[in-house]
Amino acid sequence: MTDLFNLTPAEIARIERKKRTMQNKRGRKNPSMLPDRLARTSAFAPRRQGLITDSNFSQTYVVPGYSVIEVKGRELGSQHRDAIYALFRMKPTTVYENNPAYRSGTFIPPLLSVCETKTTWRALLKALNKTEHVNNLLTLMTVFQEIQQVSLIIHQGRSLEDMEKIFKSRSQSRLADTAGSSEPMITKLSWSGAQLDSEVVVRYGQTVVNMIQKAALVSVNAEVQFRLKSDHAKVFWPFIDSQPNHTWIDEERLAHLAGRQLWGEGATAAKRSQFRKECREAFKDMVAAKGLASYREEVTGSGWHKGRRWHYVHALPTQGEMELLVSKANELAEQTTGTDPEALSPDAA
């Protein structure tokens, strides 16, 4: 039995994160268990077409309080997010390989640990809710190859102070004085053939591996994610679903996730109106995909700076809510019949 009194603060925090993740399962089948910064980021544009493919592309994406990610190599879109989320529906494994840099008598480790997912084309297409047909293999392979072209700089700082440091340093072409890491998300993609049941191996970069090993994971209902039609819904849903205790979200946060500017330079009333229309379509889509049971739009503020707040109810209760519902049902049954519901069980003594 684990002695909680001998755990370090970091280990306790990791256990609490794991506990929150388990509570957020909501009775889902085969969810995506992925690093929190890949669920709560604006690094994936809410579109599939017209993405910037220039190898010199570089942009920093910020969701205040949640993630600061710099993308280099090309712009990522909805199809890239879906492919990554499909991978994280399958549990990655750790593999140990000989370290070519190892020298006896040094501190260089003899083995290197790498993280990879072994699967098949069929399993990937099934995870994506795509038709299991060989014609879809080339499209899927192309998407993974495009992800390979991208290098991510994931800054560890998430406070407003950290973000100001990062932006100030990057504007001066300097490295921010905060922890971070830079490496491709996928370092290796190999396959044994072009048949549906051919083996596929996807190996992750150390940046992603570190997030997996530190258990900074959140659970996202992938079935809903892949049923969504709206690209904006695909951006909003992972953020909403990965936070079990939240019941509303402001449009400013939605704008951060979509990489939009609602106020300030370049923002207009027409652009805000269009974005709100896209938000309504996205929430309708999340209801149609059975992710949300309902939603409502609230007008906040006054005058020129009226905003929107979106209240929502999840279609599936959390594990804790399910236990509470069962408890209430049992209590009601006992009050109605005057019988202990456990006494009605065949296993009761």
N, C-alpha and C positions, 0 to 999 in steps of 0.2 A: 504494500500500500504506500502511495506517495506521501511523504511528509511535507505538508504545505508550509510548515514553519521553516524549512531549510531551503525553500525555493528562492531564487533571485527575483528581483522586481521584473526583469525581462521575461523570465519563465512564467511568472504569475500572469503577466499581461498576455502572453501567448495562450495560456489556458483559457483566459477570459474571452479572447478572440475566437478560439475554437468553440467555446460554449455558445457565443452569440451566433456563430455560423450554424451550429446544429439547431438552435432555436428557430432559425430562419428557413428551415427546409420546407415548411408549409405543405408537407405531404406530397412533394413533387417527385416525379420519376426522372432519374438520371439528370440532375441539374448540372450546370457548368460550375465547377469549383475553381475559381480563378483569382489571381492577385487583385487586391482591392483597387489598385491604381489603374488596372486595365478595365475595370467596371465603371469607375467614376472618373472618366477622362473625356476630353473633347478632341483627343488625337485622331479619332475616326470621323471624317466628314460625313454629314447626313446626306450622302448622294453616292451613286455608283458610276455616273458618267462625268466627263469633264474634269477628272482628277489631274493634278499636276504631276507629270512623270519625269521632270527634269532631275537628273542625278545631283544637281547642285541645290535642290530644294532643301530648305531648312526653316522650321517654324517651331515656336514654343507655344504649347497649349496649356492654359491654366484654368483649373476649377478651384477657386479660392477655398482653402481649408481642406482640400482633398488630394489634389495632384498637380504637379508641374512636370510636364513631359516635353522634351525637345525631340522632334522627328527630323531625321536627315536622310536624304536619298530619294524620296518621292512622297507624294501625299497618299494617305490611306483613306479608304471609304468603307461603306457598309458591308461590301462583300468580304473585305479583309477582317473586319470585326467578326462576322459570322463564322469564317473559317477558323479563327483563333478560338472562338467560343465552342465550336464543335470539337476541337482538340481537347479542350479542358473538360469535356464531358467524359473523357477517358482518362483514367488515373495514370499519370506519368510514373516511370520507374527510374531508379538511380542505378547507373552502370559504372563500374570501376575499370579503368584502363591504365596500362603502363604509362608512366610519365617520361617522355623522351628527354626531358631536361634533368632527370634524376642523376645525381652523382653520389656515390657512397661516401659517407663521412660528412655530408652537408645537411643543411636543414630543408633541402628540397624534398618534398614527399615523393615516395616511389610510385604512388598511384594517384590518378586524377579521377574525380567523380563527375559524371555527366548525367544530365537528366533528359530522358527521351520518352516518346510515346510510340509504341509499336502497334500497328493496326492494319486495316485493309482499306482499299478504295471503297468497297461496299459499306463497311462500317462508318466511314467518314460521310458518305452520301446519305446513309440512313440517319446519322446524327444531325445532319443539316436539313433533314426532311426533304431531300431531293430524290428524284426518280433514280432508282438503282439501275443505270444504263451506262454502257461504256462510252457513249457520246459525251457524258458529263465529266469524264476523267481528265481530259485535256484542260477544260475550264478550271477545274479544281487545282490541278497542278500549276497552272499559270498564276492563280491567286497566291498560292504558297510561295512561288518563286518571286513574286512581287514583294511579298512580306520579307523575304530574305534580303532584298535590296535595301531595306530600311534599318538604320541604326538608331537606337533610342538612348537618350540621356534622361534618366529618371532621377530628378532631384528629390532628396529625402525631405527637405524643408517644406512645410505646408502652411505655416502661419503667414499672416500678412507681412510681418517683418522679414521673414525668409524670402517671400516672393519679391519684395522690394529690392532686397540684396541681389537676387538672381537677375531681375530685369536691369538693374543699374549696371551690374557687371557685364551682362551680355551686350548691352548698348555700347559699352566701352571695349568690346571685344576681349573681355577678361573672363576668367573662370570665377564663378561665385564662391564665396567662402562658406559653402554648405556641402554636406555629404552628397554623393551622387555616384552614378555608374553609367557606362556607355558600352553597348554591345548590341549586335543584331538580335532580334527576338528569336529568330530561327537560324541556327548555324549550319544545319545539315538537313537535306531532304533527299531520301533515296527510296526507290521502289524496285521490286523484283520483276515486275511485268506490267502489262497494260490490260490485265483481266480484272474483273471485279474483286476476285479473292486474292489478288497479288498482294504481298506484304508491303506496307509503307512504314518507313521509319522517319520520324521528325525529331530532331534534336534541338533543344532550347539553348539560348545564350545564357551566360552566367547571371546577367541582370534578372532574367525571369526565374532562373534557378534559385537565386537568393531569396526572392519574394516567396517562392513555393516553400523553401526550407524553413523560412521564418514564420510560416503559417499565417501570413498576412493575406488570408484567403476569404472570399465571400462567395455566397451561393446565389446563383441566378437561374430562374426558371427558363431553361433553354427551349422547351417546347413552345412557350409563348414567344420567345425571341424569334424563332424561325417561322412562326405563323404570322408575324407582323408584316404588313404591306408597306407602311409608311417608313421612310428612312429616318424621319425625326423620331418616330416611336421607337425605332431600334436604338437610337441614341439615348432616349429618356428612360426606357424600361430597365436596363441594367442598374442605373443609379437608384431608381425607385424600388426595385425588387430586392436590392442588396441591403436595404435599410429597413428592417422589420418593424421598428417602432415609429416610423414617420408616417403621417397621414396627410400631409400637404407639402407643396413645393411652390416657391415663388417663381414668377416668369424670368426674373433676373438669373436665377440658378439654371433654368432651362436654357436661357440664352448662352450662359457660360458653356454648358454641355454641347450646344450646337455651334459654338464658335461665332456667335452673333453679338453685335453691339447695339443695345437698345437705346442708349442715351449717349450724349457727347458728340464728338466730331464724326461726321458721316451718317449719323442716325437721323431718320426722318419719321414723321407720323405715318407715312405710307409703308415704310419698312416695318414699323412696329405692328401695324394692322395686318400685314402679310404674315409676320411671324406668329401673331396670335391665331390667325386662321390655320396655320400649319400645326400649332399646338392643339387646337380643337380636333383637327383631323387625327393627330397622334393619339390623343386620349380616347377618341372613339374607336380607333384601331386597337388600343390596348384592351378595351372592353370587348370588342368583337373577337379578339384572340383569347379571351377568357383569362386574361391576366388581372384585370380589374373588374370588380362587380359594378361599380358606378363611379362617377366623378361629378364635380360641379365647379363652376368658375366664379370666383369672387373678385369684385372690383375693389382695389385698395387705393388709398391716397385720395387726393383731390386736385382740381385744376389741371394744369398741363402735364403734371407728373402722375397721373393716374396709372396704376399698375394692375397686375392680375395675380391672383393666388389660386392655385389649383388644388382642391381637396379631393381625395380619392379613398376608395375602400378596396382592399385586396379581395380577389375572388376566392383565394384559399387562405384559411387562417394559419397563423404560425403554430409551431408545436405546442407552445405554452397556451395559446388560445384554444387549441383543440382539446387539451387536457381540461381547461376550464369549462368548455362546453359539455364535455362528458360528465364532469363533476356536477354541473348544474342540472343536466338531464337526469342523473341518478338521484339527486336531491328532490327534483320534481316528482320522479316516479315513487320515491319513498313517501312523500307527502300525500300523493294521490291514492296509493294503494295501502299505505301503512305497512309496507313490506320492505325490508332491506334488499335492494337489488342484487347484492352479492349472494344473498341466500337463495336466489333463484338460479344461480349458476349450477350446472351439472357437477362442477368440481367441488361444490360446497360440501363441507362435512355434515 
